[in-house]
Amino acid sequence: MCGIVGYVGLQSALGILMEGLRRLEYRGYDSAGIAWLDNGEIHVLRAAGKLHNLQAQLPATHSHVGIGHTRWATHGKPEERNAHPHVDNQRRVAVVQNGIIENYRALRDELTAQGCVFTSDTDTEVIPHLVSLYLQQGHPFLEAMRLAVSRLEGAFAIAAIAADAPDEIVLARQQAPLVVGLGQGEFFCASDTAALISHTQAFLALENGELARLTPLGVELYTFAGQRVQRYPQRLTWSPLAVEKGGFKHYMLKEIHEQPAVLRQGLESHLIEGQIALGPVQELYAQVEHIHIVACGTSWHAGLVGKYLLEQIAQIPTHVYYASEFRYAPPPYLPRTLTIGVTQSGETADTLAALSLVASRTLTGTPWLLGITNRPDSTLGRLVPYLIDTRAGIEIGVAATKTFTAQVVAFYLLALDMAHQRGMIDQEKLELYLANLQKIPNHLEWILETQTPAIEQLAHQFQDVHHVIYLGRGINFPIALEGALKLKEISYIHAEGYPAGEMKHGPIALLDKNVPVVAIAMPGTVYEKTISNVQEARAREAQIIGVGTAANLEIPDLFQVNLTVPEVPELLSPFVTVLPLQLLAYYIAAQRGLDVDQPRNLAKSVTVE
Ligand code: G6P
């Protein structure tokens, strides 16, 4: 979604703003702009499309204060006039905003009646006009911003500069992420720490309903009611190298290859002397009777794998909800329910809203909310009382890969730990599960080393394909969904994931020789059934691509190609089946010459509804 960056200090602001915007590119955007102060005047530069369009017009100037923005269009087309920053008619205030101002129409009418002339279709433009009016009434910049934000409804993060306050940036946050980066004699702001990590590792996250005033002398925090707030900054532990490509052509390929290390890291940090250590959430185990999982996109698929494990290993009834559905149609209140929010960004508006709704229904004590994320520094990290940090670190490629497998590891550990502590599995069985889990990173390395050439080769055959069906059953049904989503997201080929047994109730009508079927067929309880379902597809002349062990190749005339993976216990198979599907989607998109890391219309961090 939109990205915000700001700088005030002794260095030249423009280079820092541009670098910050580049770091935010991964979040998805369609236009960009910056505003800076020079000799008491506001200057604005904006361009539709990629950042190089903006870079090409950049003047040589040594301003020390500025704000920048990458926009993902909500109100108004991705054209230059709708790009941020937006200014008032006197050009005394410039504003960038991330979010949606829900009452902007009423404000626009009111401001137009007072003589303001609007030049864009955006909701954001009401803000500089409002701030400007309050400045004209004689209020100082911070107070003018405070009065302006108190008129706004919706979710927003705002950064603003004013010609009359030449050393200041004022920020405001309401349900959209915004952090302040602390340097020496210089301060930064951004919607994501990734934008600033090469400058500072000390951050202060704004809370909802807070304003901040940044000057070269320091940071002041206030509530929307005007009360001063004191808070210590946090230190980020991940290294600036995490936001580099490290020799890979795309971030997505790098992140796919990072999965063995991410899994090792996740297991190491949550296994202490052979015991699963997931922190304070363990105190709830004995009391939990139901589990609800809320998530979006790929994290929702991780939730489906989680449900399978929590029900089949720990025997706890579990429901998985799309967060966007849950928030407006929550299930009736069920006591003793643990609600788990899964999110790689930690900022998905729908997931945060669903969790907040659950918190608001908790009458006494700490809400039973558990977050599973790789971003403990995010809004989710501050919202939930219980958290599992998957240790996957930041992910830049829009299509989630390593964060998915790390979320799935978290669910394994949670399900095993709950099962063990509730007496569903004994110590011996637990140790066996853990020993097998610890072998997974080696299996993933084997797939990466031995199967990549065959997958690259197969990807060539997808040049003229328009539809693909992915089939899986049991614990691999969510992997069929995930494989299809990966393909859709980055290659723009239509793909459907389906439970293999359900195919004959509809999707089979789509099959012919032009519609390949990717069939996940791993040894286990549903292997024979899956093979029968695949036979049905083969009988319609579909080309069948298997994902399974070498045994698949021994079935006469069924699989034209098999993406071979090592044999692992059925419950662990999602790790080895998802990897070839990530690679397949990657190579198909890369061979089509598409923008793999920033696919069209998508955003890494979806901070609006
Ligand atoms: C966006 C991303 C997806 C991601 C989804 C949920 O749509 O493009 O890759 O799965 O958001 O994100 P979350 O941060 O909640 O896991």
Residues whose N, C-alpha, C, O or C-beta is under 5 A from the ligand:
A	BS01	G6P	C296 G297 T298 S299 V342 T343 Q344 S345 G346 T348 V398 A399 A400 L602 A603 K604 V606
